[in-house]
Amino acid sequence: MEALSRVLAPLPADLPATVLVALHQDPANPAGRLMAILARRSAIPSS
């Protein structure tokens, strides 16, 4: 998560490009938590 945060944090919210992040996740660990973490650490909208 730290490496992903370091890459995404400096990018502006109005970046004229799509950023796709593909992660393998444990089915017991809901993706909603990842979205919340990324929303706090980056200005780019997460969905």
KOLGU-4560 file (N, C-alpha, C; in nm, 3 decimals, padded with zeros to 5 digits):
<recs>
<n_xx: 00.082 n_yy: -00.118 n_zz: 00.000 ca_xx: 00.000 ca_yy: 00.000 ca_zz: 00.000 c_xx: 00.087 c_yy: 00.125 c_zz: 00.000 mol: A seq: 1 type: MET>
<n_xx: 00.200 n_yy: 00.119 n_zz: 00.069 ca_xx: 00.288 ca_yy: 00.236 ca_zz: 00.076 c_xx: 00.339 c_yy: 00.274 c_zz: -00.064 mol: A seq: 2 type: GLU>
<n_xx: 00.382 n_yy: 00.176 n_zz: -00.142 ca_xx: 00.433 ca_yy: 00.204 ca_zz: -00.277 c_xx: 00.324 c_yy: 00.265 c_zz: -00.364 mol: A seq: 3 type: ALA>
<n_xx: 00.205 n_yy: 00.211 n_zz: -00.357 ca_xx: 00.093 ca_yy: 00.263 ca_zz: -00.435 c_xx: 00.060 c_yy: 00.406 c_zz: -00.394 mol: A seq: 4 type: LEU>
<n_xx: 00.063 n_yy: 00.434 n_zz: -00.267 ca_xx: 00.039 ca_yy: 00.569 ca_zz: -00.218 c_xx: 00.144 c_yy: 00.667 c_zz: -00.269 mol: A seq: 5 type: SER>
<n_xx: 00.268 n_yy: 00.624 n_zz: -00.272 ca_xx: 00.376 ca_yy: 00.712 ca_zz: -00.319 c_xx: 00.361 c_yy: 00.746 c_zz: -00.467 mol: A seq: 6 type: ARG>
<n_xx: 00.307 n_yy: 00.654 n_zz: -00.544 ca_xx: 00.287 ca_yy: 00.679 ca_zz: -00.687 c_xx: 00.167 c_yy: 00.769 c_zz: -00.710 mol: A seq: 7 type: VAL>
<n_xx: 00.057 n_yy: 00.743 n_zz: -00.640 ca_xx: -00.067 ca_yy: 00.816 ca_zz: -00.665 c_xx: -00.077 c_yy: 00.951 c_zz: -00.595 mol: A seq: 8 type: LEU>
<n_xx: -00.018 n_yy: 00.965 n_zz: -00.480 ca_xx: -00.033 ca_yy: 01.088 ca_zz: -00.400 c_xx: 00.005 c_yy: 01.216 c_zz: -00.475 mol: A seq: 9 type: ALA>
<n_xx: 00.114 n_yy: 01.219 n_zz: -00.550 ca_xx: 00.150 ca_yy: 01.346 ca_zz: -00.615 c_xx: 00.069 c_yy: 01.378 c_zz: -00.742 mol: A seq: 10 type: PRO>
<n_xx: -00.013 n_yy: 01.287 n_zz: -00.790 ca_xx: -00.090 ca_yy: 01.312 ca_zz: -00.911 c_xx: -00.207 c_yy: 01.404 c_zz: -00.881 mol: A seq: 11 type: LEU>
<n_xx: -00.231 n_yy: 01.502 n_zz: -00.970 ca_xx: -00.341 ca_yy: 01.597 ca_zz: -00.946 c_xx: -00.477 c_yy: 01.533 c_zz: -00.971 mol: A seq: 12 type: PRO>
<n_xx: -00.579 n_yy: 01.585 n_zz: -00.906 ca_xx: -00.715 ca_yy: 01.533 ca_zz: -00.920 c_xx: -00.767 c_yy: 01.549 c_zz: -01.062 mol: A seq: 13 type: ALA>
<n_xx: -00.718 n_yy: 01.650 n_zz: -01.133 ca_xx: -00.764 ca_yy: 01.674 ca_zz: -01.270 c_xx: -00.668 c_yy: 01.617 c_zz: -01.375 mol: A seq: 14 type: ASP>
<n_xx: -00.596 n_yy: 01.513 n_zz: -01.341 ca_xx: -00.504 ca_yy: 01.447 ca_zz: -01.433 c_xx: -00.583 c_yy: 01.404 c_zz: -01.558 mol: A seq: 15 type: LEU>
<n_xx: -00.538 n_yy: 01.446 n_zz: -01.678 ca_xx: -00.614 ca_yy: 01.413 ca_zz: -01.799 c_xx: -00.582 c_yy: 01.273 c_zz: -01.851 mol: A seq: 16 type: PRO>
<n_xx: -00.587 n_yy: 01.177 n_zz: -01.762 ca_xx: -00.558 ca_yy: 01.038 ca_zz: -01.799 c_xx: -00.627 c_yy: 00.946 c_zz: -01.699 mol: A seq: 17 type: ALA>
<n_xx: -00.643 n_yy: 00.823 n_zz: -01.739 ca_xx: -00.699 ca_yy: 00.721 ca_zz: -01.650 c_xx: -00.584 c_yy: 00.646 c_zz: -01.586 mol: A seq: 18 type: THR>
<n_xx: -00.595 n_yy: 00.621 n_zz: -01.458 ca_xx: -00.496 ca_yy: 00.541 ca_zz: -01.386 c_xx: -00.566 c_yy: 00.412 c_zz: -01.343 mol: A seq: 19 type: VAL>
<n_xx: -00.515 n_yy: 00.300 n_zz: -01.390 ca_xx: -00.574 ca_yy: 00.171 ca_zz: -01.357 c_xx: -00.480 c_yy: 00.097 c_zz: -01.263 mol: A seq: 20 type: LEU>
<n_xx: -00.533 n_yy: 00.053 n_zz: -01.151 ca_xx: -00.456 ca_yy: -00.023 ca_zz: -01.054 c_xx: -00.522 c_yy: -00.159 c_zz: -01.041 mol: A seq: 21 type: VAL>
<n_xx: -00.449 n_yy: -00.264 n_zz: -01.071 ca_xx: -00.502 ca_yy: -00.400 ca_zz: -01.059 c_xx: -00.426 c_yy: -00.473 c_zz: -00.949 mol: A seq: 22 type: ALA>
<n_xx: -00.498 n_yy: -00.518 n_zz: -00.849 ca_xx: -00.438 ca_yy: -00.588 ca_zz: -00.736 c_xx: -00.506 c_yy: -00.722 c_zz: -00.715 mol: A seq: 23 type: LEU>
<n_xx: -00.429 n_yy: -00.819 n_zz: -00.672 ca_xx: -00.486 ca_yy: -00.946 ca_zz: -00.630 c_xx: -00.521 c_yy: -00.929 c_zz: -00.483 mol: A seq: 24 type: HIS>
<n_xx: -00.646 n_yy: -00.958 n_zz: -00.449 ca_xx: -00.691 ca_yy: -00.939 ca_zz: -00.312 c_xx: -00.748 c_yy: -01.067 c_zz: -00.254 mol: A seq: 25 type: GLN>
<n_xx: -00.737 n_yy: -01.078 n_zz: -00.126 ca_xx: -00.797 ca_yy: -01.187 ca_zz: -00.051 c_xx: -00.949 c_yy: -01.165 c_zz: -00.053 mol: A seq: 26 type: ASP>
<n_xx: -01.027 n_yy: -01.266 n_zz: -00.091 ca_xx: -01.173 ca_yy: -01.249 ca_zz: -00.094 c_xx: -01.232 c_yy: -01.208 c_zz: 00.042 mol: A seq: 27 type: PRO>
<n_xx: -01.163 n_yy: -01.239 n_zz: 00.149 ca_xx: -01.212 ca_yy: -01.201 ca_zz: 00.282 c_xx: -01.185 c_yy: -01.054 c_zz: 00.313 mol: A seq: 28 type: ALA>
<n_xx: -01.104 n_yy: -00.988 n_zz: 00.231 ca_xx: -01.068 ca_yy: -00.848 ca_zz: 00.252 c_xx: -01.144 c_yy: -00.764 c_zz: 00.149 mol: A seq: 29 type: ASN>
<n_xx: -01.253 n_yy: -00.701 n_zz: 00.186 ca_xx: -01.336 ca_yy: -00.629 ca_zz: 00.089 c_xx: -01.263 c_yy: -00.513 c_zz: 00.021 mol: A seq: 30 type: PRO>
<n_xx: -01.293 n_yy: -00.494 n_zz: -00.106 ca_xx: -01.232 ca_yy: -00.386 ca_zz: -00.186 c_xx: -01.271 c_yy: -00.249 c_zz: -00.133 mol: A seq: 31 type: ALA>
<n_xx: -01.382 n_yy: -00.238 n_zz: -00.063 ca_xx: -01.427 ca_yy: -00.110 ca_zz: -00.009 c_xx: -01.323 c_yy: -00.046 c_zz: 00.081 mol: A seq: 32 type: GLY>
<n_xx: -01.251 n_yy: -00.127 n_zz: 00.155 ca_xx: -01.145 ca_yy: -00.073 ca_zz: 00.241 c_xx: -01.033 c_yy: -00.013 c_zz: 00.158 mol: A seq: 33 type: ARG>
<n_xx: -00.997 n_yy: -00.079 n_zz: 00.048 ca_xx: -00.892 ca_yy: -00.026 ca_zz: -00.039 c_xx: -00.935 c_yy: 00.108 c_zz: -00.096 mol: A seq: 34 type: LEU>
<n_xx: -01.061 n_yy: 00.119 n_zz: -00.139 ca_xx: -01.110 ca_yy: 00.244 ca_zz: -00.196 c_xx: -01.103 c_yy: 00.356 c_zz: -00.093 mol: A seq: 35 type: MET>
<n_xx: -01.137 n_yy: 00.327 n_zz: 00.031 ca_xx: -01.132 ca_yy: 00.428 ca_zz: 00.137 c_xx: -00.989 c_yy: 00.474 c_zz: 00.162 mol: A seq: 36 type: ALA>
<n_xx: -00.897 n_yy: 00.380 n_zz: 00.163 ca_xx: -00.756 ca_yy: 00.414 ca_zz: 00.186 c_xx: -00.705 c_yy: 00.501 c_zz: 00.072 mol: A seq: 37 type: ILE>
<n_xx: -00.732 n_yy: 00.463 n_zz: -00.053 ca_xx: -00.686 ca_yy: 00.541 ca_zz: -00.168 c_xx: -00.749 c_yy: 00.680 c_zz: -00.169 mol: A seq: 38 type: LEU>
<n_xx: -00.873 n_yy: 00.691 n_zz: -00.130 ca_xx: -00.940 ca_yy: 00.821 ca_zz: -00.127 c_xx: -00.874 c_yy: 00.915 c_zz: -00.027 mol: A seq: 39 type: ALA>
<n_xx: -00.823 n_yy: 00.861 n_zz: 00.084 ca_xx: -00.756 ca_yy: 00.945 ca_zz: 00.184 c_xx: -00.615 c_yy: 00.984 c_zz: 00.140 mol: A seq: 40 type: ARG>
<n_xx: -00.551 n_yy: 00.902 n_zz: 00.060 ca_xx: -00.410 ca_yy: 00.924 ca_zz: 00.027 c_xx: -00.386 c_yy: 00.987 c_zz: -00.110 mol: A seq: 41 type: ARG>
<n_xx: -00.490 n_yy: 01.008 n_zz: -00.188 ca_xx: -00.472 ca_yy: 01.059 ca_zz: -00.324 c_xx: -00.584 c_yy: 01.156 c_zz: -00.359 mol: A seq: 42 type: SER>
<n_xx: -00.552 n_yy: 01.253 n_zz: -00.442 ca_xx: -00.653 ca_yy: 01.349 ca_zz: -00.488 c_xx: -00.733 c_yy: 01.294 c_zz: -00.605 mol: A seq: 43 type: ALA>
<n_xx: -00.683 n_yy: 01.188 n_zz: -00.669 ca_xx: -00.751 ca_yy: 01.128 ca_zz: -00.781 c_xx: -00.877 c_yy: 01.056 c_zz: -00.732 mol: A seq: 44 type: ILE>
<n_xx: -00.992 n_yy: 01.078 n_zz: -00.796 ca_xx: -01.114 ca_yy: 01.009 ca_zz: -00.755 c_xx: -01.100 c_yy: 00.857 c_zz: -00.772 mol: A seq: 45 type: PRO>
<n_xx: -01.151 n_yy: 00.782 n_zz: -00.678 ca_xx: -01.146 ca_yy: 00.635 ca_zz: -00.681 c_xx: -01.286 c_yy: 00.581 c_zz: -00.706 mol: A seq: 46 type: SER>
<n_xx: -01.292 n_yy: 00.479 n_zz: -00.789 ca_xx: -01.422 ca_yy: 00.413 ca_zz: -00.810 c_xx: -01.402 c_yy: 00.268 c_zz: -00.848 mol: A seq: 47 type: SER>
</recs>
